[in-house]
Amino acid sequence: MYYINELKALKKSGRLRSREVLKNSLHDFASNDYLGLSHNKTLHELTSTALSNLPLHSSKASLLVNGYHQIHKDFEDALCEANSFEDAVILGSGFAANIAMIEALVRKGDRLFMDERYHASGVLASNLNMMNVTFFKHNDMDELESLLKSSGASRNIVAVEGIYSMDGDLCDKRVFEICDSHDAILIVDEAHSSGVVGDKLMGVFNLYNIEIKPNHIKMGTLGKAYGSFGAYILASSHIVEYLLNRAKPIIYATSLSLYDTLLGHNALKYILQNTEYLKEEIQKRQRVVLDVLNIEVKGLIVPIYIGDNKKVIAIKEKLYAEAYLIGGIRQPTVPSAILRIIARVGESCETLEKLCKKIKSEI
């Protein structure tokens, strides 16, 4: 009972977390399966059939031993083509990708500028190696530009998210211009924007029509809109080569599973082949949220600010009893407690509307 007092304190403050086995009977408005591809049996069957015809089904080793398969390379090439980047490397998760990038790229004499609401994986990475890190106010481009002007570091590296995972807002388009003009490396975590925004649904680089430059790095995940598991980093060839030689989650981890890689590749093809249909379905759900809750969202994350941990959990549990699964997010993940709805394409607009009306009556 080494941590019993800490657990009691968490419970008293309404911040105690626990695992619950997924009930498939629930309407899922909590997961990040934005496009509903986790339920797409055709993609699963295509992937399983292709894998069954291969001489092996496991990646077996790290990318740098003998765990780099043609399946990995084909997917990396497809990601580069779809996103107009020069090179790519795939990893085991978005969490690992943030650790890989930030721990490897920020060296002695460099300075990292990170949005204060950047994902916890990036914040954890920024605590490694005693690196010089400055957190700037969320989406405050004036502060960022001022910090870059006065930096004096050997290299400046900026980290933002395409769509922020809790607030659901977009990164400011000015971040690209500012980083380019100050020759700063720009990391954009597109975990929640890839597959959701942009003319081709490739994320904020695509949405803002950004011409890819050598200082640009994009990270995306497969466990969200792509309905698989894993992550990728897109960058110039020399940055990818550097990561292959310095990033520990790449060097010392078994490469991404062949099934997840194939499934992610099939999901990419599906998104590119069904872009107009998916964009229309996303827009329908955005309109429902606006009409019922008067909340305008740029992606599919709908934050509803409550500010009370116990009330958040009470609303979440009441909706759970009515077969609706939503997120109840509390500190320290967010500054103040929120309900978090994912307006997934995997659930109908009619069901989403019913949920929004139920929430409106509770807040």
N, C-alpha and C positions, 0 to 999 in steps of 0.2 A: 504494500500500500504506500509506495514511495511518493506518489503525487496526488494523494487523496484530497489534500487541502486546495491544491490548484484546481482540481476538477470541481470541487464544491463551489469555488469562487466563480468559475465559468458558468456553472448551472444557475447560481444566484443572479448573475448579471444577464441571464438569457442568451449566453453566447456558446453554450455547450453544443458540440456537433456530434452526430452519430451516423452510422451507415444504415441504409434501409434497402432491402432487396427490391429491385424494380418490379412493379406490378404493371403488366402490359395492358390491363383493363383501364388504366388511367389515361386521361387526355394529357399528353405531354407538352407543357408550355414552360418547361424548366431546362431542358437540355439544349446544347448548342448545335444540334442536328438541324441546321437552318433550312435545308432544302428537302428534308425527309428522306435522304438517300440511304440512311441506315436501314430503311424498310424496303428498299428497292431490290426485289428478288432477282430481277434480270441481271443487275450488276454483280450480285453475289454468284449467280450461276455462271456468268461469263468468266468470272475470276476463278472459280473452283474448277471449271472445265480446263482452262488454260494451265492451271497449276498441276492438275492431274496428268497432263501430258508431258510434264517436265521430269527429268531424271532425279530431281530432289525437291523437297518442299520446305526446307529450312535454309536460311542464309548462312548458317554455320560459323561465321567468324566476323571480325570487324572488316570495315571497308578496305583497310590497308593490309590485311593478311590475305585471305582468299574469300572474303565475304561480299565482294563487289560483283554482282551478277548483271547480265545483259538486261534483265528486268529493271534493275536500278537505273542503269544508264539510259534506257529507253524512256523511262519516266522523267528523269532529269532533263533529257533533251526536249521532251514534250513541254515541260514546264518553262524552259528557256524560250521556246518558240511562242508559247501562248502569252508570255509576259514580257518578251523582248529583252531579256537579260542574256548576258554572255555565257554564264556558267551557273551550275547548281550543285548542291550536295544535299542528300536526304539524311534525316536523323530519326531517332526513336520517338521524340515528342517535342512539342513546342517549348515545354519547360527546359528540356535538354538543349534545344536550339538557342535559347536566350543565354543559358549558361555558357554554351560554346562560343557564341559571338562576343559577348561582353568580356568574359574572362580572358579570351585570347587576344582580342583587338586592342584593349586598353592597356598600354604598356607604361613603363616608367617615363615620366615626362609628358604623358598625354593627359587630357582632361575629358571626362565624360559629362555630358549635360543630358539629364533624363527628366522627362515630364513627371511631375509629382504623382501622377496616377498611372504610371507604367506598371505593367504586370509584376506580381510578386517574384516571379522567376528572375526578371531583370534586376529587381531591387536586391535579391539575394546575391546575384552575380556581382553587383556593384560593391558588395562588401568584401569581396575576395581580393587578395594581392595588395591590400592597402592602397587601392587606386584612388585617384583624385576625382571625386564625383560631386556634381552640383545638381540639385533638383530645382527646376524652375516651375513657376506657377502653371497650373494646367492650361495648356493651349495659349499661353501668354507669349506671343511672338516678339513683342517689344522687349520683354525681359530677356528672352533667349538671344536676340540680336545684340543687346547691350552686353550680355555675358560673353558672347563670342568676340566682340570687338576688344574687350579688355582681357582676353584669356592669356595670351602669351605662351600657351602650351606648344609642345612639338607637334602634336596632332590634336585636333578637336573632333569629338565623336558625339553625335546627338542621337537620342533614342526616343521615339514616339510610337504610338499605336495608330493603326489606320482607323479603326473604330474602337473606342475604349470599352472594355468588357463590362463595366458596371454602369457607366453613364450612357453608353450607346451613342456618344457624339463622335463626329469625325475629327481627325487631326486637321489643323489649319493648313490650307494650301500654301500659305506663305513659307512654311517650314522648308519646302523644297528650294525656293528662291534664296532664302536666307543661308541655308547650308551650302548651296552652290557658290554664292557670292563670297563666302568666307572660307571656301575650300574645306568644309567640314564633312567628315564621313557621316552619312545619315542612315540610321537603322530604322526601318518601319516594320513594326510587328503587325502583320495583316491577318492574324489568327481569326478575327471576327469580321473582317471586311472582304477577304478573298472568298468569292462565291456568292457575295451578297450585293456589292455595289460595282458600278462601272459598266460601260457599254457592252463589254464582253463578260461582265461579272468576275473580273480578275482582281478587283480591289481598288484601293485609292490611287495607285499609280495610273491605273486604267481610267478611273473616274475623273481625275484631274488632267488626264491626257499628258502625263509627264514624259518627257524625252529622257530615257534612261542614260545616266552618266556614270563614270567610273567610281564616284563617291557614293553611289546609291546601293543600299542593301535591303532586300526584302525577305522577311521570314513569313512563312505561312504554315498552317497546320492542316492535317488530313482528318483529324478527329472531330471536325465541326461540319462545315458545309459539304465536305467531301465524303462524309459518312464512312470513314476508315479510321486509321490510327497512324500517327507519325507526324513528321514535319519536314520542311525543306528550307534551305537558305539559297537565295538567288543573289548573285553579285558579279563583279568583273572576274575574269579568270584568275588574275593574280591574287585577289582577296580569297577566292575559293581555295586556291593552292596553298595560301598561307594558313587558312583554317584547317586544311587537311594535315598540316604539319604542326599546328600548335593547339588546336581545340581538343581538349581532353574527351568530351562526350562523343567526338567522332573517332578519335584514335583508339580509345580504350573500351568502347562498347560494341557489342554485336550489332551488325548492320540491320536496318529495318527489315521486318519479316517479308518474305516474298508475297504472301497473300495480301498484306496491307498495302504493299507497293503496287501490285497489280490492281487491287480494288481502287486505290487512289487514282491510278492512271485511267481506269475505266470511268471513274467519276468525272475526271477532267474532260474526257471525251464527251460524256453525257451533258455536262454543263455547256460546253462549246456548241454542241449540236442542238441544244434546247434553250438557248439563251433568251430568246424573245418570250417564250412561254413562261420561263422562270421569272423573268423581270416583271411580267404582267401579274403573276401570282404574288410576288413580293409587294408590288404596288397596291394590290387589293387589300392585303393585310395592313399595310400602312394606313390606308384610308379608313379601315374599321377602327383602328386605334385612335385616329384623329377624330372621327365622328363621335365615338362613345366616350373616350377619356380626355379628349382635347389635348392629346400629346402628339407632337409631330416628331417622328423618328426617321433617321436617314438610312438605317439598316433594319434589323429585326429585333433589336434589343429594346425593351420598353421598361425604363426605370420609373417606379412610382415611389416618391419620397414620403416616408411615414415618420421616421425619427424616433420611434419607440420600439425597442427590441421585442418586448412582450406582445405588443399589438401586431407586429409583423408576423410573429410565430402563430398568434391566435388566428389571424386571417388565413395564413398558409394552411393551418391544420383544418380550419372550417372548410376551405375549398378542397382539401385533400379528401375529406369525408364525402364530398360531393363529386369525387372522381376527377378533380382537376389538380394537376401537379404544377406548381410554380415555385420560383425561388424566393426564399426569405433571407436576405443578405444582411449581415450584421457586422459590427466592428470586430476585428481590425480590417476586414476586407474593404469596407467602405467607411467614410467618416461618420455617416449617420444612417440608420437602418432603412432599407428599401425593400419593396417587393420588386422582383425582377421577372418580367414575362418575356418569353421568346415566342414571337408571333410566327412560328414555324410553318413552312409550306406543307409540312407533314400533317398538320391539323387543318380542318376546313375553316373557311371564313365564318360560317354560321356558328361553329363551336367557339371560335375566338370571340365573336360578338357576345355570345352568352356569358363567357368568362369575364369580359370587360364590364358588362352590365352588373355582374355579381360583385366585382371589385369596387365599382363606382358606388354601390349601395353600402359598402363597408368602410369607406374612407371619408 
